[in-house]
């Protein structure tokens, strides 16, 4: 699918795919959610060797500026592709299903909202380390389940609208995992 083309999202619903940089192509990777992180890291290093500003230190100012921009682009591409949630959101955007909540009127299912509230209340109420450990395991299992679901939605069924909904849930779960880690570190 080319950027700028129209993508149907449902009966009578059409959106315009935004112009996105081709991060997968930059690293010679297929645009898929399932990604070999070692292969990504190796491709990133190869690209950086070519575009790193130090390699162009003896070049003119214009070439140095271009090298700096290319290195910045490679860094941003790597940052997006190495993160499961950022990569999934990027793939959804590539296919016209905007996954960041601010760009969509789709709502999180009531069941997931109830689960979020239960987790938050349980975390705040849990003073016992064992209760917190059990909740952390439950949240981490949900995280793993969401990654599996997103892999199926993107790589197997190309259902980017459903994947966008799953990404919203994944983002919440990741933030909650961060909160639990921060609370535990205090």
N, C-alpha and C positions, 0 to 999 in steps of 0.2 A: 504494500500500500504506500503510495507516495504522499508526502506531507502536502497539505493544502487541498486534499480530495475530500469529498463529502462522504460521511459514514452514517448509515441509518442506525439508530439506537433503539428503535421500537417502532410500532405502527405510527406513521406520520411524524416521527421524531427524527430530525436530522441535525447533525452538528458538523462544524468545520474542524478538521484535524489541524492542530497548530503546527507551525514550523518548528520542528525540534532538531537539535543537532544529532547527527548519526553516531552515537556513542559506541554501539556494537561494531559498526563498520570501522571505526577508528582503530579498534583492537583486533580486527579480523575475526570477530565472533558472530555466530548466528544470534539473531534477536529472540532469545528464549529466556524464560524465568530460571529454569534449571541451568546452573552455570558452574563450571569447574573453576573454583577460586584460584587454584594454582596457575591454571592457564591464563586467567585474567591478569594475575599479578605479573607473570612473565611477559605478556603482551604489553602491559603498562610500562614495564622497565625498558622494553625494546623501543617503544615510542619515545619515552623520555630521553633515551640515549640520543635519538635523532634530533629532538627539538629543545633539549635543555639549553637555557640561555648561556651557560658557561662554554658550551661547544661553539657558540657564535660570538665570543668575546672580541675576536679580532675583526669581525664583520662591521659593516657600517651601522649607523643608528637605526635605519629603517629595518634592516635584517634582524638586528637585536630585538627591536620592538615586536616583529613578527614572531620570533622565537619565543619571546616572553608570552605572547598571546597563545601560541600553540601549546606551550607548557601548561599554561593556566587551563586551557581547554582539556588537555589530557588529564590534569589533576581533577577537574570537575567530573569528567567522564568516569574516571576510576572511582571517585567518591560515590557517585550515583550507582554504578554497576556493582560495587562490592557490598552494598547494603541491600538486604532482601526487600525491605519495604520500599526503599527508594527505587530499586530496579523494577519492582512490580508496578509502582505508580507510573514510572517512566514508560513502561510497555503499554499500560492502559492509556496514557496520554497519546502515545504513538498511534493508537487505534481508535481515538476519538472518545474513549470512556475516561473522563477526567476523574482521578481518584483522590483528590485531596480535600474533599468535603466542602471547601470554600467555593469550588467551581461547580458544585452539583446540588441539585435540590433533592436528590435521593436521600432517604432517611435510613438510619440504622434500625434494624428490626427491634421490636419491643423486647423480645427475649434477650437480645444481647445487652440492651440498656439495663434490664433487670439484673443480668449477670454482673455487669459493671458495678451496679449499686451494691449487690451482695458482696462482691470482692472488696470494695472500698470499706464497707461497714465491717466485714470480717477482719480486714487488715488493721483497722483502727481499734477494734475491740480486742484483738488477740494480743495478749501480754506474754503468753507462754511461747517460748521459742519453738516448741514442737508444733503448735497450731500455726504459727507463721511459716514454718518449713513446709507443712502440708499444703497450705494455701499457695505458697510459691511453686510447689510441684504441680498443683492444679493449673495455675496460670501458665507455667512453662509447657505443660502438655497441650493446653489450648493454643499456645504459640506454634508448637510443632504441627498441630492439626491444621492450623490456618496456612502454614507454609505448604503443606501437602495439598490442601484444597486449591490454593492459588496456582500451584504447579499444574494441576488438572485443568483448572479454568483457562489458564493461558496457553500452556504448551500442548495440551491434548484436545481441548474443545474450542479454543480461540474465543471464549466467552468473556470478553473484556469488560462488559457491563457488570457481570457477576463478580469478576475479579476485582473491579473497583470497589464494590461493596466489601469484599473480603479484605482489601487493603485498608479500608477505613477501620475495620475491626483490628487488623494487625497493628496499625499505628497506635490504637488505644492500648493494646496488650503490651507493646514495647514500652510505651510511656509508663505503664503501671509496673512493669518489671524494673525499670529504672528507679521509680519511686520506692519500691520495696528494697532495692539495693542501697539507695541513699539512706533510707530509714534505718536499715540494719547497720550501716557504717557509722551512724551517729552514736 
